[in-house]
Amino acid sequence: MLIKKLIAVAAIAATLASPAQRAAADAGDAILGAIVGGIVTGVVVNEANKNKPRGGGTVYVARPDSPQRAANRVTQNALNYFSFNAGYADGVFGARTAAAVRAYQAFLGFPQTGKLTGTEHDILITAYNRGQAGGYDVTQMVSTDPMGTRALLVSQRNLVLGPPPGSGSVSSTPTVATMDTDLGTVTVPETTTPEVASNDTPMGLPLIPVPTGKGNLAEFCSGSDVTGPRITLAAMTDPVPALNQAFCGARAEAIEASAALASGVQGVSMADIEAQCDALGPVVQSYVSMLNGTDRAQVISAVDTFINDSGTDRGQLASTAQICLGVGYKKDELNVALGSALLLVALDEAAYGELMGHHLYHGFGVSENQNRGVDWLVWTTDELEAGATPVFGTVDGVRGALVDEAVYRLNGGAPSSAAKNTSSKGKLPVINTNN
């Protein structure tokens, strides 16, 4: 089966987008196609092969990558990570990869040859490794700089070559440290992001800073309040701890489901899949940033328009989003997780709306907004009651009733299921700020 080729169209409604924004959205569509193609191709092939008769025909034996091809795949993943669309990382440097290299070279002010010099390659790969290694400094840089992940490239170029003449960058002598990671030893400059003049802002996908919210979700989910005795419907006295357990349980289920799906992808390593999911973050970042200040229905509508305009197969995109949701949670890349959940909601998987509610209520990956968080939670439970397919806690069958009751109480209802005849669902959420 061939993956449908994406049509480069605007991801933001034409009435709201300037020509530059529409061009940026076109880039987002192309990146989305690369992500879907890279991950889902293996899933599609795997599913198709299940129904094929065994025996007969020609048998093709996969050969391991040569060292050069393996290195090329890393380069392609790095280009995709920074939103220079190299397509599926197959290790073959074709026309699309050359175009991605030229875009990267143009962004950093290098000659646009389509072939990387040693210095250009080292800057690209070191910045990519810094992004993969993560850490507080990297997270702060990416989340607060208008260039997003590309700020790592500018920082690394300035560290190696110094700011370009007339760039408006503030030159400083950085303190350099090294960090041993699974990706090898990475040089990490302990500096703040250089200031870049506004006329140096690159064209392409706009990377809108998303507030990172508070704390670390993985740490939150390992806390004693969450890992303690399981709260039952009968024993629930406070809805918040019960919903915290539900939130972290959903996170764990998403990671498990992602790993199961990823294991069925043929010919793609988990590292490659994670790199593709990392590239999803900048594509959906503008929609994640809408969560705090935009009505839920408008957010869903905007994401749905983005999906439809991209021309991406909805079923394949759903598989990709399920994989990337777990990858985002596993790596605590909450922009990836939230973006994946938004895609799934827009793809008629309403049960994933619960995740937006938890994130907004606590401020993980997005600025805290308890009213909007409760709104998402109420909407999700209403959709499930109306017949939407449940996703989390389907094994024991008791989670749904617990979450439904907890959300009802959180929204101002009396602590009794019988009181739901006078439910306040659908009304403006009222949060008890004394709790």
C-alpha positions, 0 to 999 in steps of 0.5 A: 500500500502506498502512503498518500502523498500530502498536498501542501496547503495551509494548516490555519484558516485562510481568514486568519493566516497571512501569506507567511503563515500559510507558507509556514503551515504548508511546511507543517503539512509536509513534515506531518506527511514525513512523520506519518509516512516514516512510522506508518509505512511499517504498520501498513506493510505489517498488517497487509502481510498478515493476510498474505499466503505464505510460501511461493513468490520472491523472498527479499532479505533485508540487508543491514545498513552500511555505516554510511547509510546508517550515518545518513539516516541520523542526518536525515532524522536531525534535519527532520527534527529541526523541521527541514523536511528530508522525508522518511529517513531511509539513509539515501541522500536524494533530491528531498534530502538535498533540498532539506540540507539547502534549507538548513544551510540557508537558515544558518547563513551557509552557502546553499550547496545541498551538501554538508561540509564537515563543520555544517554536519557537526553543528547539525548533529551536535545540536540534534544530540543536545535536543535528544539529550534534553535537560533543563537548559535545553527545555528552557531554550526551546520553549521560550525562544520563538525559533523553538528547536532551531534555537539549538542550531543557532546556539551551536553555530555561534559556539563553533563559529561565532555570531555572523557579522551584522546578525544582531546576536549578543556575543559571549564567551560560553562555559562548555560542559560535556554530558555523557548520554546514550547518544555519546558525549555531547558538548553542551554550552552553559549559556542562554540563547543568543539574542537574534535580531528580528530580521534574522528570524527564519522563514518556515514553520512558525515555532510558537513558544508553549509554556512548559507549566510546572514540574515534571509529569513523570516525577508527579506520577511517581509521587506517593499520592498517585502510587498509594492505595488505589482509590475506589468509587466507594472510598472517594472523598476528594475527586482530585487524588482520584483523578490524579491516579486516573491521569497517571494510569492513562499515561502508563496505558498510553506508553504501553499501547505505543510500545505495542504499536511501535513493535509492529513497525518493520524496518524502523528502529525505536530511535528513528520512531522517537525522532519522527515523533520529536518532529511532530512537536513543532508541527502541532505546537501552535494548536497546543498553545491554543489550549489555555486561551481558546474555547475547546470546540474551536481548538478541535475545529482548528486541528480538524481543519489542519488534518483535512487540509493536509490530505493525510490518511486519517487512519494512518495518522491515528496510528501515528498519534497513538505511537507518538502519544506514548513516546511523548509521555515516555520522554516527558516531551509533553508538547508531543503528547498533547499534540498527539492527543489533540490529533486523536480527539480531532480524529473522533477519538473523544476519550483522549480529551480527558488528557487535555483536561488533566494537563490544563488542570495541573499545568503540565505542558501548558499553562494551568487553567483549571476552568478549561481543564474541567471543561475538557473533562466534563466534555469527555465524560459526556461524550463517553456517556453518549457512546464514544469508545473508551480508551483507558481502563477498559480491562477492569471496567470500573475506571469509567464510573470513577472518573465520571463521578470524580469529574462530576464532583470537581464540577460542583456536583454533590458527592452522590451518584444519585444526584446526577439527575440534577447534574451541572454538566454543560454549565460554566465550571465552578472551581472550589479554590479553597481545596 
